Amino acid sequence: MSARVGKPLVALMCLQAPLELFHALGLHAFKVYGGSHAGARLSAPLLPAIMCPMLRSALGALVIPGLRPEEGWKAFVAPTTCDWVVKIDELFAAAGVSAPCPSWRLELPHLKDRPESQERWLEEIYGLRTFLLGTAGRKKLHAKELRRSMDIYQKAWAAFSELIALRREGKAPLTWCAVIGNSFFYDDVEAWTARLKEAVALFRARPPAPARRPRVFLAGSPVFFPNLKLPRLIEEAGLECVMDDLCSSERVFPGAVFYDDFSEHGLLKALAQRYHQGCLCPTFADNDRRVNNIIAPAHKRLYRGVIFHVLKGCHPFDLESVSLEGRIKSEGLKFIKLETDYTAEDGQTLLTRLEAFHSSLAD
């Protein structure tokens, strides 16, 4: 991977850390394999039975040849987005693997709208900057370098927005969008953007999906390669997923970054605000915007039902589904919650439930 992107790798547990900052310092942020079935099986006997399978998979992946820290990783960054990640050191010890060193934690304030939370998050970003400078063997971050990286990611986001627009038209299938979103970390961002533009051109030339296929919104736990079971089952059930709010798909990018202060401080502040305020993760306490994004009038015209995906052990999403179901149904939309793990055994059961959901949408 390091040879492919031409940069040292920094393992990353969550998208909450500004990717532009890594890029500006000549580093490549790589999302640890969160969907590896093999990784999950390797660590399962050593970890709690009811545990986030994404993290279990990531911990197990650390012992797979080619992914070990000593085989190319320069550092490890873990934003504390949930309780599982807060306990990451203990989980490393329980899994019997050596924690990647050096490592850095980003303490995420879980109240977005408080000014003091925003100030504290900016301090965390400054701390990350200092850590990454040491990782890169640098003494200074130049504002010009950071602006260039921000422009590069803006172009990637613009290209990705074109793909999302094609999804709304029914021209870009869910599984392909999931693969493209997941591939973001496997390549240099500029090379990925170029390939994405080629894919967009191909999707644009496709006819839209048949109008008779019920359209749905996919929410909940992210779907990481190679665990693409759910996207495949949704399409096999004859449903057309035109929107999602998964951090592995449409929320790979937090959106555009706006700034009018071209100093290093101004750029870091703009990045901090966008990654904090723009995130719709259920780990935040003040998160009405996440629900409003699903039931927005402009969005409701695109689909008739919501599929809520919960990975067993993913407690924030599991808890959110309880309150979200009532809000969704009160808007006249259908709702189904699917709980699953990194196994193939429940595939037929999930397919049967999705086919029944398909029938309810056709009523």
C-alpha positions in Angstrom: 0.0 0.0 0.0 2.8 2.5 0.9 4.5 1.7 -2.4 1.2 2.2 -4.3 0.5 5.7 -2.9 4.1 6.7 -2.7 3.7 7.9 0.9 4.1 6.5 4.5 0.9 5.1 5.9 -0.9 6.3 9.0 -3.6 3.9 10.2 -6.9 5.6 11.0 -9.8 4.3 12.9 -12.4 6.9 11.9 -13.0 9.6 9.4 -13.3 12.3 12.1 -9.6 13.2 11.6 -9.1 15.8 8.7 -7.6 13.9 5.8 -6.2 17.1 4.2 -3.8 17.5 7.2 -2.3 14.0 6.6 -2.0 14.7 2.9 -0.3 18.1 3.4 2.4 16.5 5.4 3.2 13.8 2.8 1.3 11.0 4.7 -1.5 8.7 3.5 -4.3 8.1 6.0 -5.5 4.5 5.6 -8.7 3.3 7.2 -7.9 0.0 8.9 -9.7 -3.0 7.3 -13.0 -2.7 9.0 -14.9 -5.3 6.9 -12.4 -8.2 6.8 -14.2 -11.4 7.7 -10.8 -13.1 8.3 -9.7 -10.4 10.6 -12.9 -10.7 12.7 -12.5 -14.5 13.0 -8.9 -14.2 14.1 -9.7 -11.9 17.0 -13.1 -13.2 18.0 -12.0 -15.8 20.5 -10.1 -13.2 22.4 -12.6 -10.4 22.6 -16.1 -9.8 24.0 -18.8 -11.8 22.2 -21.1 -8.8 21.7 -18.6 -6.3 20.3 -18.5 -4.0 17.3 -17.5 -6.4 14.5 -15.8 -3.6 12.6 -13.4 -3.0 15.5 -13.0 -6.8 16.0 -12.1 -7.1 12.3 -9.6 -4.2 12.5 -7.9 -5.7 15.5 -7.7 -9.1 13.9 -6.4 -7.5 10.7 -3.3 -6.3 12.6 -1.9 -9.9 12.6 -2.5 -10.5 8.8 0.7 -10.3 6.8 0.9 -7.1 4.8 -1.2 -5.2 7.3 1.1 -5.4 10.4 2.4 -2.0 11.7 6.0 -3.0 11.1 5.2 -3.6 7.4 4.7 0.1 6.4 2.7 1.9 9.1 4.3 5.0 10.5 1.7 5.7 13.1 -1.8 5.1 14.4 -4.6 7.7 14.9 -7.8 6.8 16.8 -10.5 9.5 17.2 -12.6 8.5 20.3 -15.9 8.3 18.4 -17.4 5.5 20.6 -16.8 3.6 23.8 -15.1 0.7 22.0 -12.5 3.0 20.5 -12.0 4.7 23.9 -10.9 1.3 25.2 -8.7 0.6 22.2 -5.5 0.0 24.3 -7.2 -2.7 26.4 -8.7 -4.2 23.3 -5.3 -4.5 21.7 -4.0 -6.2 24.8 -7.0 -8.6 24.9 -6.5 -9.4 21.2 -2.9 -10.3 21.8 -1.5 -7.9 19.3 1.0 -5.1 19.7 -0.5 -1.6 19.6 0.9 0.4 16.7 3.4 3.0 17.8 3.6 5.9 17.8 -0.2 6.4 18.3 -2.4 9.3 18.9 -6.0 9.7 20.2 -8.3 12.5 19.2 -10.7 13.2 22.0 -14.0 14.0 20.3 -16.4 16.4 22.0 -19.8 14.8 21.7 -21.8 18.1 21.9 -21.3 19.8 18.6 -23.2 23.0 19.2 -21.4 24.2 22.4 -18.8 26.9 21.6 -16.5 25.3 24.3 -16.7 22.0 22.5 -15.7 23.6 19.2 -12.8 25.3 20.8 -11.7 22.0 22.4 -11.9 20.2 19.1 -9.7 22.8 17.5 -7.1 22.2 20.2 -7.3 18.5 19.4 -6.7 19.2 15.7 -3.6 21.3 16.7 -2.4 18.3 18.8 -2.9 16.0 15.8 -0.9 18.5 13.7 2.0 18.4 16.1 1.9 14.6 16.2 1.8 14.3 12.4 4.7 16.7 12.0 6.8 14.4 14.2 5.6 11.4 12.3 6.6 13.0 9.0 9.9 14.3 10.3 8.9 17.8 9.7 9.2 21.0 11.8 6.6 23.1 10.2 3.4 22.9 8.2 3.1 25.5 5.5 -0.3 27.1 4.9 0.4 26.9 1.1 0.8 23.1 1.4 -2.4 22.8 3.4 -4.4 24.9 0.9 -3.2 22.8 -1.9 -4.3 19.6 -0.1 -7.7 21.2 0.6 -8.1 22.0 -3.0 -7.3 18.4 -4.0 -9.9 17.0 -1.6 -12.4 19.6 -2.8 -12.0 18.3 -6.3 -12.4 14.7 -5.1 -15.6 15.7 -3.2 -16.9 17.5 -6.4 -16.4 14.3 -8.4 -18.0 12.2 -5.7 -21.0 14.5 -5.7 -21.5 13.7 -9.4 -21.7 10.0 -8.5 -24.2 10.8 -5.8 -26.4 12.8 -8.2 -26.4 9.7 -10.5 -27.5 7.6 -7.6 -30.5 9.8 -7.2 -31.4 9.2 -10.8 -31.1 5.4 -10.4 -28.0 5.1 -12.6 -25.4 4.2 -10.0 -26.2 1.0 -8.1 -25.7 0.8 -4.4 -23.1 -2.0 -4.4 -20.9 -0.1 -6.9 -21.2 3.1 -4.9 -20.2 1.2 -1.8 -17.1 -0.3 -3.6 -16.1 3.2 -4.9 -16.5 4.8 -1.5 -14.5 2.1 0.2 -11.7 2.2 -2.4 -11.0 5.8 -1.4 -8.4 4.8 1.1 -6.7 2.3 -1.2 -5.2 4.8 -3.6 -3.7 8.3 -3.8 -6.6 10.8 -3.7 -5.8 12.4 -7.1 -5.5 9.0 -8.8 -8.8 7.9 -7.1 -10.5 11.1 -8.3 -9.3 10.5 -11.9 -10.7 6.9 -11.9 -13.9 8.1 -10.3 -14.5 10.6 -13.1 -14.1 7.7 -15.6 -16.7 5.7 -13.6 -19.1 8.6 -13.5 -18.9 8.9 -17.3 -19.8 5.2 -17.6 -22.7 5.5 -15.1 -24.1 8.6 -16.8 -24.4 6.6 -20.1 -26.5 3.9 -18.4 -30.3 3.9 -18.5 -31.9 4.5 -15.1 -33.3 1.7 -13.0 -36.8 0.5 -13.8 -39.4 2.8 -12.3 -41.2 -0.2 -10.8 -38.4 -0.9 -8.3 -39.2 0.7 -4.9 -36.7 3.2 -3.8 -35.2 3.3 -0.3 -32.8 5.1 2.0 -30.1 3.2 3.7 -29.0 4.4 7.2 -27.2 3.0 10.2 -23.9 1.2 10.6 -21.3 1.6 7.8 -20.6 -1.1 5.3 -16.9 -1.8 4.7 -15.3 -3.9 2.1 -15.2 -6.9 1.7 -18.4 -7.2 3.8 -20.8 -6.0 1.1 -23.5 -8.5 2.1 -26.2 -6.0 2.8 -25.9 -3.9 -0.5 -26.0 -7.1 -2.5 -29.1 -8.4 -0.6 -30.9 -5.1 -1.0 -30.4 -5.2 -4.8 -31.3 -8.9 -4.9 -34.6 -8.1 -3.2 -35.5 -5.8 -6.0 -35.0 -2.5 -4.1 -33.3 0.6 -5.5 -31.2 2.4 -2.9 -31.0 6.0 -4.0 -29.6 7.6 -0.8 -27.6 6.7 2.3 -25.9 8.4 5.2 -23.2 5.8 5.8 -19.7 7.1 6.7 -18.4 4.4 4.3 -20.4 5.7 1.4 -22.1 9.1 1.0 -20.5 10.5 4.1 -16.9 9.6 3.2 -16.6 13.4 2.6 -18.0 15.8 5.2 -18.7 18.3 2.4 -17.1 21.5 1.1 -14.7 23.4 3.4 -15.2 27.2 3.3 -12.6 29.6 4.6 -11.6 33.3 4.1 -8.5 33.2 6.4 -5.6 31.8 4.5 -3.3 31.5 7.5 -2.4 28.2 8.9 -4.7 28.9 11.9 -7.5 29.9 9.6 -7.2 26.8 7.5 -7.0 24.4 10.5 -10.0 26.1 12.1 -12.0 25.7 8.9 -11.1 22.0 8.7 -11.9 21.5 12.4 -15.4 23.1 12.0 -16.2 21.1 8.9 -15.2 17.7 10.3 -16.9 18.3 13.6 -20.0 20.2 12.6 -20.6 18.3 9.4 -20.4 14.9 10.9 -23.7 13.1 11.4 -22.4 10.2 13.5 -24.9 9.0 16.2 -22.2 9.2 18.9 -23.0 12.9 19.1 -25.6 13.9 21.7 -27.1 16.9 19.8 -27.8 15.2 16.5 -31.2 16.3 15.2 -29.6 17.2 11.9 -29.0 13.5 11.2 -32.7 12.7 11.5 -33.7 15.8 9.6 -31.4 14.8 6.8 -33.3 11.6 6.3 -36.8 13.1 6.5 -36.1 16.3 4.6 -39.0 17.1 2.2 -36.6 17.1 -0.8 -35.3 13.7 0.2 -38.7 12.1 1.0 -39.8 12.6 -2.6 -37.0 10.2 -3.7 -37.8 7.1 -1.6 -40.7 5.4 0.2 -38.9 3.5 2.9 -35.8 3.4 5.2 -33.6 0.4 5.8 -31.7 0.8 9.1 -28.6 -1.4 9.3 -27.3 -2.3 12.7 -24.1 -4.3 13.3 -24.4 -6.4 16.4 -22.4 -4.7 19.1 -22.7 -1.3 17.5 -24.5 0.3 20.4 -24.9 4.0 19.2 -26.7 2.9 16.0 -28.8 0.3 17.9 -30.0 2.9 20.4 -30.7 5.5 17.7 -32.9 3.1 15.8 -35.4 3.1 18.6 -36.1 6.9 18.4 -35.6 7.1 14.7 -38.3 4.5 13.8 -41.1 6.6 15.3 -39.9 9.7 13.5 -39.7 7.9 10.2 -43.1 6.3 10.4 -44.7 9.6 11.5 -43.6 11.0 8.2 -45.5 8.3 6.3 -42.4 6.3 5.4 -41.9 2.6 5.9 -39.1 1.4 8.2 -37.2 -1.8 8.7 -34.3 -2.5 11.1 -31.8 -5.2 10.0 -29.4 -6.5 12.6 -26.5 -8.6 11.4 -22.8 -9.5 11.9 -19.8 -10.4 9.7 -21.3 -13.8 8.8 -23.0 -15.3 5.8 -25.4 -17.5 7.7 -28.2 -15.0 8.1 -28.1 -14.0 4.5 -31.3 -15.9 3.5 -33.2 -14.6 6.6 -32.2 -11.0 5.7 -33.2 -11.5 2.1 -36.6 -12.8 3.1 -37.2 -9.8 5.3 -36.1 -7.4 2.5 -38.4 -9.1 0.1 -41.3 -8.7 2.5 -40.3 -5.0 2.9 -40.4 -4.7 -0.9 -43.9 -6.0 -0.9 -45.0 -3.5 1.8 -43.6 -0.6 -0.3 -45.5 -1.8 -3.4 -48.9 -1.7 -1.5 
